[in-house]
């Protein structure tokens, strides 16, 4: 990757103020806390995603947080990780659940967050091309590719291109609906998409030339659940309480799998059959951190450092909140 190629990517990733996250949750005079959580979701706004979202839909999340004094959860939805980072930096969120790549980039930019869990491990993605367009990674040389810059899909795309020794003409920062529309019109050579969109576009006859789970399993994504240092300092119990909620949500999701994937389809806006086909039990961890999840996370960090998308290296252990891995 040339420096000319990386400059716009760096600009998009690093537009992050070094804010101190000055707020610590909106509290009331009686001491109760409203926990402000940010998530990535292009579907239904104001809904938690993943196992904790499923738990919340059953009215079982708040009881898990009672010991902290949390009486309400406010959910803010964002289209992409860098947008969520801005909200964390501005102090309008206490906790964020999003992809590993934007979370790592933010930590490398000294955003004061601490990692408390990984709610998803092995998130898939793929590269779709226009009809009659590139038929392989090699044919992406000199082409225009759309992707949500700063997402785990972006990291997968860069990694796949790097391994193939391919230098595209341009990587364009686009949200998923714009990528899909441009591919279907033939206005874009290729796009990096999450697995649900990959399958939808495959069904429309667009070529799928690479899938992370099949072609680059080392580039699968993970999620990161982070809490601001300010909130953690005031409410250290958030680590164990949230981990307990995630574990319970994961257990209930696996026990009631059809109901769980139905919930994801409802809030995500994808057809139920597509959601069920692209959501795997193996992606829902049984504990806050797994060996596979941490290995993928460390590999992503190493790649981002090598590509100079993280300026100063750090260890994952230094980012993990105290007591989160015990």
MARKOLMAR-632347 format. One record per residue (C-alpha): residue in three letters; x, y, z. Coordinates in Angstrom, 2 decimals. Example, Ala and Ser with C-alpha at 12.3 -4.5 7.8 and 13.67 -1.06 7.14 Angstrom:
! residues 2
<'ALA',<12.30,-4.50,7.80>>,
<'SER',<13.67,-1.06,7.14>>,
***
This chain:
! residues 326
<'UNK',<0.00,0.00,0.00>>,
<'UNK',<1.47,3.35,-1.01>>,
<'UNK',<1.47,6.44,1.19>>,
<'UNK',<-0.80,8.13,-1.40>>,
<'UNK',<-3.25,5.27,-0.97>>,
<'UNK',<-3.16,5.39,2.83>>,
<'UNK',<-3.57,9.15,3.28>>,
<'UNK',<-7.37,9.31,2.81>>,
<'UNK',<-7.80,6.21,4.96>>,
<'UNK',<-5.77,7.75,7.76>>,
<'UNK',<-7.79,10.95,7.50>>,
<'UNK',<-11.06,9.07,7.89>>,
<'UNK',<-9.82,6.88,10.72>>,
<'UNK',<-8.07,9.49,12.80>>,
<'UNK',<-10.60,12.31,12.88>>,
<'UNK',<-10.87,11.71,16.60>>,
<'UNK',<-10.42,14.44,19.21>>,
<'UNK',<-8.36,13.58,22.26>>,
<'UNK',<-11.27,14.17,24.59>>,
<'UNK',<-11.31,13.02,28.17>>,
<'UNK',<-14.83,11.59,28.08>>,
<'UNK',<-15.86,14.04,30.75>>,
<'UNK',<-19.27,12.64,31.63>>,
<'UNK',<-19.93,9.44,33.54>>,
<'UNK',<-23.51,8.53,32.80>>,
<'UNK',<-26.57,10.67,33.32>>,
<'UNK',<-27.58,10.40,36.95>>,
<'UNK',<-30.60,11.57,38.92>>,
<'UNK',<-30.78,13.19,42.33>>,
<'UNK',<-31.74,9.86,43.88>>,
<'UNK',<-28.45,8.37,42.66>>,
<'UNK',<-29.91,6.21,39.92>>,
<'UNK',<-27.93,5.93,36.69>>,
<'UNK',<-28.89,6.00,33.04>>,
<'UNK',<-26.29,3.94,31.18>>,
<'UNK',<-25.62,5.36,27.71>>,
<'UNK',<-24.61,2.67,25.24>>,
<'UNK',<-23.55,3.05,21.61>>,
<'UNK',<-23.96,0.25,19.05>>,
<'UNK',<-23.54,-0.25,15.30>>,
<'UNK',<-26.81,-0.98,13.54>>,
<'UNK',<-28.14,0.07,10.14>>,
<'UNK',<-31.59,-1.29,10.98>>,
<'UNK',<-33.85,-0.41,13.90>>,
<'UNK',<-32.60,2.55,15.91>>,
<'UNK',<-32.36,2.53,19.67>>,
<'UNK',<-31.97,-1.24,20.05>>,
<'UNK',<-29.07,-3.13,21.56>>,
<'UNK',<-27.53,-5.79,19.34>>,
<'UNK',<-26.11,-9.26,19.99>>,
<'UNK',<-26.58,-11.33,23.16>>,
<'UNK',<-27.13,-8.36,25.48>>,
<'UNK',<-29.69,-6.99,23.06>>,
<'UNK',<-31.54,-10.29,23.11>>,
<'UNK',<-31.42,-10.26,26.92>>,
<'UNK',<-32.78,-6.71,26.95>>,
<'UNK',<-35.64,-7.70,24.62>>,
<'UNK',<-36.71,-10.19,27.30>>,
<'UNK',<-36.52,-7.47,30.00>>,
<'UNK',<-33.67,-9.33,31.69>>,
<'UNK',<-30.79,-6.89,31.20>>,
<'UNK',<-31.61,-4.18,33.73>>,
<'UNK',<-31.82,-6.68,36.63>>,
<'UNK',<-28.22,-7.68,35.84>>,
<'UNK',<-27.15,-4.05,36.36>>,
<'UNK',<-29.20,-3.28,39.46>>,
<'UNK',<-26.17,-3.53,41.74>>,
<'UNK',<-24.68,-0.50,39.96>>,
<'UNK',<-27.78,1.62,40.41>>,
<'UNK',<-28.59,1.51,36.68>>,
<'UNK',<-32.31,2.09,36.23>>,
<'UNK',<-32.38,2.96,32.53>>,
<'UNK',<-30.39,2.22,29.38>>,
<'UNK',<-30.26,4.72,26.54>>,
<'UNK',<-29.10,3.23,23.23>>,
<'UNK',<-27.59,5.31,20.45>>,
<'UNK',<-27.14,3.62,17.06>>,
<'UNK',<-24.38,4.51,14.62>>,
<'UNK',<-23.71,3.46,11.01>>,
<'UNK',<-19.99,2.91,11.58>>,
<'UNK',<-17.30,2.63,14.23>>,
<'UNK',<-15.56,5.99,13.70>>,
<'UNK',<-18.91,7.72,14.31>>,
<'UNK',<-19.28,5.85,17.59>>,
<'UNK',<-15.71,6.83,18.50>>,
<'UNK',<-16.63,10.49,18.10>>,
<'UNK',<-19.50,10.06,20.56>>,
<'UNK',<-17.24,8.30,23.06>>,
<'UNK',<-14.66,11.06,22.71>>,
<'UNK',<-17.30,13.75,23.15>>,
<'UNK',<-18.54,12.22,26.42>>,
<'UNK',<-22.06,11.32,25.27>>,
<'UNK',<-21.57,7.57,25.77>>,
<'UNK',<-20.46,5.44,28.70>>,
<'UNK',<-20.10,2.15,26.86>>,
<'UNK',<-19.67,1.11,23.23>>,
<'UNK',<-20.20,-2.20,21.42>>,
<'UNK',<-18.60,-2.20,17.99>>,
<'UNK',<-16.01,-3.71,15.68>>,
<'UNK',<-12.45,-4.43,16.78>>,
<'UNK',<-10.80,-2.18,14.17>>,
<'UNK',<-12.33,1.18,15.15>>,
<'UNK',<-11.99,0.31,18.83>>,
<'UNK',<-8.28,-0.47,18.40>>,
<'UNK',<-7.64,2.65,16.32>>,
<'UNK',<-9.33,4.79,18.97>>,
<'UNK',<-7.25,3.23,21.74>>,
<'UNK',<-4.12,3.88,19.67>>,
<'UNK',<-5.25,7.50,19.43>>,
<'UNK',<-5.30,7.60,23.27>>,
<'UNK',<-9.08,7.60,23.61>>,
<'UNK',<-9.53,6.67,27.31>>,
<'UNK',<-11.49,3.42,26.99>>,
<'UNK',<-11.02,0.03,28.60>>,
<'UNK',<-11.93,-3.29,27.00>>,
<'UNK',<-14.37,-5.39,29.06>>,
<'UNK',<-15.47,-8.14,26.64>>,
<'UNK',<-15.88,-9.40,23.08>>,
<'UNK',<-19.54,-10.03,22.31>>,
<'UNK',<-18.90,-11.62,18.90>>,
<'UNK',<-15.99,-13.66,17.53>>,
<'UNK',<-15.48,-14.67,13.90>>,
<'UNK',<-17.54,-12.02,12.12>>,
<'UNK',<-17.55,-12.75,8.40>>,
<'UNK',<-17.27,-10.46,5.39>>,
<'UNK',<-16.70,-10.72,1.67>>,
<'UNK',<-15.82,-8.86,-1.51>>,
<'UNK',<-18.54,-8.45,-4.15>>,
<'UNK',<-17.93,-7.10,-7.65>>,
<'UNK',<-20.15,-5.63,-10.34>>,
<'UNK',<-21.47,-7.89,-13.07>>,
<'UNK',<-18.79,-8.37,-15.69>>,
<'UNK',<-16.24,-6.84,-13.35>>,
<'UNK',<-13.14,-8.22,-11.59>>,
<'UNK',<-13.27,-11.99,-11.15>>,
<'UNK',<-10.46,-12.37,-8.60>>,
<'UNK',<-8.48,-10.43,-6.03>>,
<'UNK',<-5.66,-10.03,-8.56>>,
<'UNK',<-8.08,-8.28,-10.94>>,
<'UNK',<-8.74,-5.60,-8.33>>,
<'UNK',<-5.38,-4.06,-9.26>>,
<'UNK',<-6.05,-0.45,-10.22>>,
<'UNK',<-9.79,-0.71,-9.48>>,
<'UNK',<-12.18,1.35,-7.35>>,
<'UNK',<-13.45,-0.36,-4.19>>,
<'UNK',<-16.05,0.85,-1.71>>,
<'UNK',<-16.02,-0.02,1.99>>,
<'UNK',<-17.02,1.49,5.31>>,
<'UNK',<-13.62,2.87,6.29>>,
<'UNK',<-12.70,2.12,9.88>>,
<'UNK',<-14.84,-1.01,10.16>>,
<'UNK',<-13.69,-4.61,10.63>>,
<'UNK',<-14.74,-5.15,7.01>>,
<'UNK',<-12.22,-2.48,6.02>>,
<'UNK',<-9.46,-4.26,7.94>>,
<'UNK',<-10.38,-7.56,6.21>>,
<'UNK',<-10.36,-5.87,2.80>>,
<'UNK',<-6.96,-4.27,3.38>>,
<'UNK',<-5.56,-7.54,4.67>>,
<'UNK',<-6.86,-9.56,1.72>>,
<'UNK',<-5.48,-7.03,-0.78>>,
<'UNK',<-2.16,-6.94,1.05>>,
<'UNK',<-1.82,-10.73,1.03>>,
<'UNK',<-2.59,-10.77,-2.70>>,
<'UNK',<-0.08,-8.00,-3.41>>,
<'UNK',<-2.83,-5.87,-4.99>>,
<'UNK',<-2.93,-2.07,-5.08>>,
<'UNK',<-6.34,-0.70,-6.05>>,
<'UNK',<-6.74,2.68,-7.70>>,
<'UNK',<-8.91,3.94,-4.88>>,
<'UNK',<-10.66,2.79,-1.72>>,
<'UNK',<-13.74,4.93,-1.21>>,
<'UNK',<-15.36,5.47,2.19>>,
<'UNK',<-19.02,4.51,1.62>>,
<'UNK',<-21.85,3.21,3.77>>,
<'UNK',<-23.31,-0.16,2.85>>,
<'UNK',<-26.48,1.06,1.05>>,
<'UNK',<-24.36,3.26,-1.23>>,
<'UNK',<-21.94,0.40,-1.96>>,
<'UNK',<-24.80,-1.94,-2.84>>,
<'UNK',<-26.48,0.63,-5.09>>,
<'UNK',<-23.23,1.44,-6.90>>,
<'UNK',<-22.40,-2.23,-7.47>>,
<'UNK',<-25.85,-3.02,-8.82>>,
<'UNK',<-25.65,-0.05,-11.21>>,
<'UNK',<-22.14,-1.02,-12.29>>,
<'UNK',<-20.70,2.29,-11.04>>,
<'UNK',<-18.22,0.62,-8.67>>,
<'UNK',<-15.76,-2.18,-9.37>>,
<'UNK',<-16.01,-3.93,-5.99>>,
<'UNK',<-17.22,-3.53,-2.44>>,
<'UNK',<-16.43,-4.96,0.98>>,
<'UNK',<-19.62,-6.07,2.72>>,
<'UNK',<-20.78,-7.99,5.77>>,
<'UNK',<-21.86,-11.57,5.15>>,
<'UNK',<-25.61,-10.79,5.09>>,
<'UNK',<-25.17,-8.28,2.27>>,
<'UNK',<-22.78,-10.63,0.50>>,
<'UNK',<-25.47,-13.31,0.37>>,
<'UNK',<-28.16,-10.88,-0.75>>,
<'UNK',<-25.99,-9.61,-3.61>>,
<'UNK',<-24.96,-13.15,-4.52>>,
<'UNK',<-28.66,-13.95,-4.85>>,
<'UNK',<-29.00,-11.04,-7.29>>,
<'UNK',<-26.28,-12.52,-9.50>>,
<'UNK',<-23.35,-10.33,-8.48>>,
<'UNK',<-19.99,-12.16,-8.28>>,
<'UNK',<-18.50,-12.88,-4.85>>,
<'UNK',<-14.73,-13.20,-5.31>>,
<'UNK',<-13.56,-13.59,-1.72>>,
<'UNK',<-15.08,-14.58,1.64>>,
<'UNK',<-13.13,-14.18,4.86>>,
<'UNK',<-14.30,-17.42,6.51>>,
<'UNK',<-13.30,-19.48,3.47>>,
<'UNK',<-10.36,-17.59,1.97>>,
<'UNK',<-8.88,-15.56,4.84>>,
<'UNK',<-9.97,-17.00,8.22>>,
<'UNK',<-7.14,-15.08,9.88>>,
<'UNK',<-8.96,-11.87,8.91>>,
<'UNK',<-12.30,-12.63,10.54>>,
<'UNK',<-13.58,-9.82,12.72>>,
<'UNK',<-14.44,-9.62,16.39>>,
<'UNK',<-16.40,-7.09,18.37>>,
<'UNK',<-15.15,-5.00,21.26>>,
<'UNK',<-17.17,-3.83,24.24>>,
<'UNK',<-15.46,-0.84,25.82>>,
<'UNK',<-16.27,1.38,28.77>>,
<'UNK',<-14.92,4.88,29.25>>,
<'UNK',<-12.24,5.21,31.90>>,
<'UNK',<-14.26,7.92,33.61>>,
<'UNK',<-17.33,5.70,34.01>>,
<'UNK',<-15.17,2.76,35.09>>,
<'UNK',<-13.46,4.85,37.78>>,
<'UNK',<-16.82,5.77,39.28>>,
<'UNK',<-18.52,2.40,38.73>>,
<'UNK',<-15.89,-0.39,38.69>>,
<'UNK',<-18.66,-2.97,39.11>>,
<'UNK',<-19.66,-2.42,35.50>>,
<'UNK',<-17.04,-4.96,34.37>>,
<'UNK',<-18.44,-8.01,36.14>>,
<'UNK',<-22.05,-6.89,35.81>>,
<'UNK',<-21.82,-6.42,32.04>>,
<'UNK',<-19.82,-9.61,31.58>>,
<'UNK',<-22.47,-11.51,33.53>>,
<'UNK',<-25.19,-10.03,31.34>>,
<'UNK',<-23.30,-10.94,28.17>>,
<'UNK',<-22.76,-14.51,29.36>>,
<'UNK',<-26.42,-14.89,30.27>>,
<'UNK',<-27.52,-13.40,26.97>>,
<'UNK',<-25.23,-15.75,25.06>>,
<'UNK',<-26.54,-18.79,26.92>>,
<'UNK',<-30.14,-17.81,26.27>>,
<'UNK',<-29.39,-17.08,22.61>>,
<'UNK',<-27.93,-20.55,22.08>>,
<'UNK',<-30.81,-22.17,23.95>>,
<'UNK',<-33.42,-20.31,21.90>>,
<'UNK',<-31.49,-19.97,18.63>>,
<'UNK',<-34.44,-19.47,16.29>>,
<'UNK',<-35.85,-16.80,18.56>>,
<'UNK',<-32.44,-15.13,18.79>>,
<'UNK',<-31.85,-14.98,15.04>>,
<'UNK',<-35.43,-13.74,14.66>>,
<'UNK',<-34.60,-10.87,17.03>>,
<'UNK',<-31.46,-10.03,15.05>>,
<'UNK',<-33.46,-10.01,11.81>>,
<'UNK',<-36.07,-7.74,13.36>>,
<'UNK',<-33.61,-5.10,14.56>>,
<'UNK',<-31.09,-5.49,11.74>>,
<'UNK',<-33.53,-5.18,8.87>>,
<'UNK',<-32.31,-8.22,6.96>>,
<'UNK',<-34.59,-11.07,5.79>>,
<'UNK',<-34.92,-13.74,8.52>>,
<'UNK',<-33.58,-16.48,6.23>>,
<'UNK',<-30.45,-14.43,5.43>>,
<'UNK',<-29.89,-13.56,9.09>>,
<'UNK',<-30.22,-17.19,10.14>>,
<'UNK',<-27.89,-18.40,7.39>>,
<'UNK',<-25.16,-15.88,8.22>>,
<'UNK',<-25.36,-15.94,12.03>>,
<'UNK',<-23.39,-18.82,13.53>>,
<'UNK',<-23.51,-20.24,17.04>>,
<'UNK',<-19.71,-20.25,17.05>>,
<'UNK',<-19.78,-16.44,16.78>>,
<'UNK',<-21.44,-16.16,20.21>>,
<'UNK',<-18.75,-16.72,22.85>>,
<'UNK',<-19.36,-18.57,26.12>>,
<'UNK',<-17.24,-16.14,28.12>>,
<'UNK',<-16.15,-12.48,27.96>>,
<'UNK',<-12.84,-13.37,26.28>>,
<'UNK',<-11.82,-16.45,24.33>>,
<'UNK',<-8.45,-17.61,23.08>>,
<'UNK',<-9.64,-17.30,19.47>>,
<'UNK',<-11.11,-13.86,20.03>>,
<'UNK',<-7.96,-12.50,21.65>>,
<'UNK',<-5.77,-14.02,18.92>>,
<'UNK',<-7.85,-12.38,16.19>>,
<'UNK',<-7.83,-9.09,18.11>>,
<'UNK',<-4.06,-9.14,18.51>>,
<'UNK',<-3.61,-10.00,14.83>>,
<'UNK',<-5.80,-7.08,13.81>>,
<'UNK',<-3.82,-4.73,16.05>>,
<'UNK',<-0.51,-5.92,14.61>>,
<'UNK',<-1.78,-5.33,11.07>>,
<'UNK',<-3.06,-1.84,11.90>>,
<'UNK',<0.30,-0.96,13.48>>,
<'UNK',<2.17,-2.32,10.45>>,
<'UNK',<-0.04,-0.24,8.14>>,
<'UNK',<0.56,2.83,10.35>>,
<'UNK',<-3.16,3.09,11.08>>,
<'UNK',<-2.18,2.85,14.74>>,
<'UNK',<0.69,5.23,15.41>>,
<'UNK',<1.98,3.77,18.69>>,
<'UNK',<1.71,0.08,19.56>>,
<'UNK',<0.23,-1.11,22.85>>,
<'UNK',<-0.55,-4.47,24.42>>,
<'UNK',<-4.07,-5.84,24.58>>,
<'UNK',<-3.55,-6.56,28.29>>,
<'UNK',<-2.86,-2.87,28.93>>,
<'UNK',<-6.22,-2.05,27.35>>,
<'UNK',<-8.27,-4.69,29.18>>,
<'UNK',<-10.06,-3.32,32.25>>,
<'UNK',<-8.77,-4.49,35.64>>,
<'UNK',<-10.33,-7.81,36.61>>,
<'UNK',<-11.95,-8.33,33.22>>,
<'UNK',<-9.93,-11.45,32.36>>,
<'UNK',<-9.91,-13.12,35.77>>,
***
